[in-house]
Amino acid sequence: MTAIVVHGGAGAITLDRHDRLRAGVRAAAEAGDAILAAGGSALDAVVAAVRVLEDDPEFNAGHGSVLTRDGTVETDASVMDGAQRFGAVAAVPDLGCAVALARAVLESGEHVLLAGPAAWRFAEEVGIRPAPPGSLVTERSRRRLAESKGTVGAVARDGEGRFASATSTGGISGKRSGRVGDSPIAGAGTWADHAMAASATGDGEAIIRVALTHAIAMRLAAGSSLREAASIALDDLRRTTGGNAGVIAIDRGGIVGLQLSPAMPVASIVREGAEITRVDHMGDRLS
């Protein structure tokens, strides 16, 4: 079995955007599935899926990221595979392909997290260039709509049974420059190990406080089903912090997309032999 699951962020979404968001996550899932179907790795698949969303201005990652209170764009991202290799970047200005740079950090093996403008020194070494100042900003970002624009992410299982997760974000609208959220933090916004992978979205500070994706992994290891583990972890986040969040996750038995917020665009493609199942929806909301 191979599978890819993609989310486009948890939050309040106006009805007129539903179709555009669902089309975006479908396109991302198709990009990841194409790699898996060709025998590629889960890590390659999740990076490809997230890159699609970073280039789609409907989502809060790369092009279309929300603005800092200084009117600039600073992005975060991370990738993690089932061997628990991890790479991340945080608060990097004018970085439209944050997940690609996070992947380069992982592959270099020297560090796990690079932050701020100095990360561009490493980016130049691996051939990644900054976007022209202001080019990642959209009219929606300038208007700072009340609707949420959440983090994007993907999780996958490849034909070798390996798991991977990737998460990318522009952060929260009006954040202080230099703010780092949950997306580049292992065990908060992103987690993968030999048995599962998860990517979170929502209230970043709350997700960090409860180590959301790692909490799901630990409950799964203790014998909970994937859905039960995700549900309990999200309930714990709500009870402990009062915040909102959503998560997608995959293990050897299946997939889940679950959120506390009103909506979270999710798309998945699962291949089992000759059978292919494609699904997209606005997520399953916890009561």
ABEGO torsion letter per residue (X at the ends): XBBBBBBAEBEBBBAAAAAAAAAAAAAAAAAAAAAAAAGBBAAAAAAAAAAAAAABAABBBEBGBBBBAAGBBBBBBBBBBAAGBBBBBBGBBGBABAAAAAAAAAAAGABABBBEAAAAAAAAAAGBBBBBBGAABBAAAAAGBABBBBBBBBBBBBAAGBBBBBBBBAEBBGBBBGBBBAAABBGBABBBBAABBBBBBEBAAAAAAAGAAAAAAAAAAAGBBAAAAAAAAAAAAAAAAGBBBBBBBBBAAEBBBBBABABBBBBBBBBBEABBBBBBBAEBBBX
